[in-house]
Amino acid sequence: MVPRTERTPRVVAARQLQRRRRRQADRRFLAEGPQSVREALAAGDALEVFASVDSAARHEEVLAMAQAGDVPVSWVTEKALASLAETVTPRGVVAVCAMRDVTLSAALADRPRLAAVLAEVSDPGNAGTVLRTADAAGAGTVWFTEGSVDPYNGKCVRASAGSVFHVRMATGGDVLAGMAQLRAAGLQLLAATGSGETDLHEFADRGGLDAPTAWLFGAEAHGLSDEAARAADHRVRAPIYGGAESLNLAAAAAVCLYASARAHRKETAP
């Protein structure tokens, strides 16, 4: 077996998926590292796996999953694998995966009880972390609005730690128009904002989080637009008990989503 080099056409074609325009044209993206590749294989979204010969022993489980699922494995040189990876130290395995986002209406078809909206969120690390947190909190839908980072950006996929393959994900569309769809699906709309008039814990204590909820999270620099915040049912702030000025996006999302998850678990407990 002669490993493919970085100049092999299959490797070149896969490397082009590092560009958003190519990803969108091909409806494919790259997932890097054993955790992401494992989740892609488990979800049935992996189309091809690239692995270096030197990493075979370290990733026996992942490669066995690929074989069991009839997903082709292409052996490549370390240099070829490094050309596909976006991390400084490649982790030995990369998968080409099928995009899995749907329209917002399709993402809401099952009427989720918890959803997260990323409204013009541009940082891929933050976006991927929110996606991971939403998955962990049991959210059924995550919506990346128009103007948000591409959820298939390499850093976003890595930050999601495999959650990109778990959650029903919608992309594109105007946030204000989409809010009407969220309401039609039975979700109350809560805008997470540091200047909100409603305290999260007080709101939860009053039973405000018991209802099916869509949380709206805005861009890192300036938060939600004034129009989106006003259009929400409530503007909610996470309380700050110490001297910190604020929470960053990922931390605020974790606080809000888990508060809703706890309220929903209490509501359904026997």
N, C-alpha and C positions, 0 to 999 in steps of 0.2 A: 504494500500500500504506500503510495507516494502522496503525502499531504499536499493539499492545494496551497498555492501561494497567494499573496495579496493581489497578484495580477490576474488570477483566475477569474473568468467572467462571472461565475456564481458569487464569488466573494466581492467583486466590484459592484455587482447589482445590489447585493445586500448592504454594502457600505453606503450606497446612495440613499438608503432609507434614513440616514442620519439627518437628511434635509427634509423639512416639513413639506415642501412642494412635492417631493417624490413620494413621501408617505401618503399624502392625500391622493395622488394620482394612482398609486398601486393599491391603496387600502391595506397596506402592510406596515409593520413597524418592528423594531428590534427590542428584545428583552435580554438584559445582560445579567449574568450571575446565576448560580444554582437555584436560589430561592425563586427568582422570577421565572426561570425556565421551568422549574418544577411545577409552579402554579399554572403556567401556560399550557403545559402538557396535560395537567389534571383537568383543565377547563376545555380541552380539545381545540385550543386556539393556535397551537404551535404548528407551523408548516414545515419547518426545517431547522435542524440544530447543527451549529458549528462547534466543534470541539477540537482542542489541540491534543496531539498524541500524549504529550507529557501530563495532561490533566486527566487522562482517562481513569486512572486508579482513584483519583480524588472524587470523581463524579459518577461512580458506577451506578448509583441509584437512579440518577437523572437519565443516564444513557440507557439503562434498562427500561425506564418508562417510555422513552422514545421508541425503542425497539418494540415494546409491547403494543404501542399505539400506532405502529407502522408509519412513524414520522422519520423521514430520512435523516441520517447523521452524516455530515460532511466533515472529514478530518482535514485540518488545516495546520499550517505552521504557526509557531508562536507569533511571528511577525504579522501574519494574516489575521490572527485572532485579535492582536493589538489594534489593527486597523479597523476592526469592527466595534471594538470596545471604546467607551468614552471615559473610562476611569484610568487613573494613572497606573494602577496595577490590575490588569485584567484578571478575571476570576475563572478563566478556563473554559467557559461555555457561553454561547450566545444563541438565541433563537430568533428566527423570523416568524412573526405572528400575524394573524389576521386581525384587523381592526374590529372592534366589537361595540362601538357606540351606536346609539339609535336616536330617533327623534324624541323630543320631550314627551309628546303624547304617548309614544310607545313605552317610554320609561315609566310613565305614570299609569299604564294600563292596569297594573295589579293593585293600584291604590295603596302605595306604601304609607306606613304610619310615620316614617321619619325620612326626610330628604335634606340634602345639603346643596346650596346654590353658591357657586363660585362666580361672582359677578365682576368681570374684568380683573381677575386675579392674574398677575403676570409672572410671579416668581415660581419656577417649576418645582423647586424644593418644597416651598410652602404648599403648593397645590397638591403635590403627591402625598405630603404628610396629612393634609386634610382628607384626601381620598382614603388613606389608610385608616385614619381615625373614624371616619364615617362608616367604613366597613366594620371596624371593631365595635362601634356603638350600635350596629344593627340597622343602619340606614339602608333603605331599599333603592334609593336613587341618588345619584350625584350629577348635578347639571353644571357644565362649564359653559357659561354664556358667551355670546359673541364678544370678542375683545379679550378673552381669557387665554392663558397659555394653552398650547396644544397638549392634551393629556398624554399623548404618545411621545412627547419629548423625552429623550433618554434620561435626563435627571429626574423628571416627574415619574417615569416608570420605576426607576430605582427607589425613589423616596416612597412610593406606594407599597414597596415590599411585597408585591404580588397581588395587592388589592385591586389593581386595575383589571384583574381577571375575575373578580368576585362580584363587584357591584354593578348594577344596571346603570349605565352611564350615558348621558345625553350631552350633545355638543351643539354650539351655535344658537342663534336666535336672540332677539332683543329681550332684555331682562323684564321690562315692563309688560310686554306682550305675554311673556311666559308666566308671569305672576298670575295672570287670569287663568291660565291652564292649571297651575298649581292649586288655586282655589277651587276650580271646578272638580279637581280630584279629591276634594275634601280636606285639604291641608290649610291650617292657619299659617300666616306668614309672619315670621319674627325676624326683624332686622337686628343683627348683632352690631352694636355701635357703642363706643365708649361714652358718647354723649346721650345715650338713651334715657328716657324718663322713667323707665321701669327697671328695677333691680332684679336680676335673674333669680336670686334665692327667694326674695319676697314673692315674686311671680310664681315660682314653683310651689311655695308654701300655700298659695291661694288656689292651687290646682290648675294654674294657667298652662302648665306643660302637659296636662293629661291628654289633651286633644292631639290628633295627628298634626304634625308640624313640619314645615319647611323652614330651615334656617338660612338666612341670606348673609353671606360674608363678602365684604368688599375688598378692593385693592389695598395692598400693603401701605401705600403712601398716603392715600386720601380716603380710604374706606368706601362705603356705599355712596352712590350719587344721592343728592338730596331728593330727587324724584322717586327713586326706589325706596329710600327710607320712609318717605311720607306715605307711599302706597302700601307699605306693610301694615299689618294689623296692630303690631306693637313694635316699639323700638326698645331693645333690651340691652342693658349693660352688665357685664360681668363685674361683680364688686371687687374693689381693690382695697385690701385691708392693711397693706404695708406701704412702703414709700415709693414703690414702682409707679412710674407715670402711666403705664398701660401694659397690656398683654400684646404679644405679636399675634399675627393671624392664626397660626397653627395652634398656639396655646388657647386662644379665645375660642376657636372652633371646638377644641377638645372639651373645654369646660361646658360649652352650650350643648353640644351633642350628647355628652354623657348625662347632663342634667335631664334632657328629654328621655334618654334611654332608661334612666332610673325611674322617672315618672311613669313611663309606659309599663315597666316591669311591675311596679307596685299596683298599677291598675288591673293587670291581668293575673296577679298572684291569687291563689286560692284562699 
